[in-house]
């Protein structure tokens, strides 16, 4: 892939596809990690005299203009982080966008309104998506793909626009791909992967692929209860995907055959209900009461996971160990994060809820080798899939 160093950007309109999909609460940004990650590429282009036109999505407005999904608050925060004005277009690729882009001078920055306000952005129909890509590409002379969190989507701004303009990868995408190559091509061993989150079904492909590559696979979070049930254990009211039991039994058997150390919880924090103040107790993972649900890994499991990670040389972590948003059930996620911070290994946090947990729990971001901005994109890369956005940038 070409990088921004390969582009002559001075005085030229550069469309930057960024990932600014941040969580909002009443219009207030609650985690600006993705905005901060986008700043270096935007700043570098502006300092080289480009007329920077940033585009991004926020949430899932499904092709409709919905004020609660406006990128206006993001424009304010981006301007603060850049230390320069960010002009905000009132639409995506219409008259407002054209007027805003036409007003830019060398080194100026603009942000277009939410890409997903346009049905063509996410359209499955190639012609509809292409028509929107034509309008978007007409705003610029060059394209920079820097929204790693969206490169697994065949969307107009990710896949079609770079085919219409001279293009390059931004610094964030380059860094993410470099990290993922380290995880897939020749990782230092022992190589351990920690997977959590709610559903096994979200990670079927990545588990299947990782079983051929890793030395240790640690399973926590809601998905662990399907693994425990597959071994014949009672899981009470815990999250269970009964339709995945046969698939999971297959994973357990394959791990045994390949000599992969599959590590499951030995105890859990079981609660009477899904609530921050729910009554709870620590129970053995094979003895969860029928009227309780597991909401976190227990203290013995935290120690077990930390021990399995202590001598690893490469660690990838995706998915929280419990309901970290509730203080009472955040201990497992914190313990895994702290084990990675203490480790001398090459440690990668695989975006999504894991990255959000690191920040919400107040942990040191620089304690990890890399925190990804794209959970889904990272997982699909590790699954061995071709990512449309990277494919387009490589052409």
Secondary structure, 3 states (H helix, E strand, C coil): CCEHHHCCCCCCEEEEECCCCCCEECCEECCCHHHHHHHHHHHHHHHCCCEEEEECCCCCCCCCCCHHHCCHHHHHHHHHHHCCCEEECCCCCCHHHHHHHHCCCCCCEEECCCHHHCHHHHCCCHHHHHHHHHHHHCCCCEEEECCHHHCCCCCHHHHHHHHCCEEEECHHHHHHHHHHHHHHCCCCCCEEEEECCCCHHHHHHHHHHHCCCCCEEEECCCCHHHHHHHCCCCCCCCCCCHHHHHHHHHHHHHHHHHCCEEEECCEEEEECCCCCCCCEEEEECCCCCCCCEEEEECHHHHHHHHHHHHCCCEEEEECCCCCCCCHHHCHHHHHHHHHHHHCCCEEEECCHHHHHHHHHCCCCHHHCCEECCCHHHHHHHHCCCCCHHHHHHHC
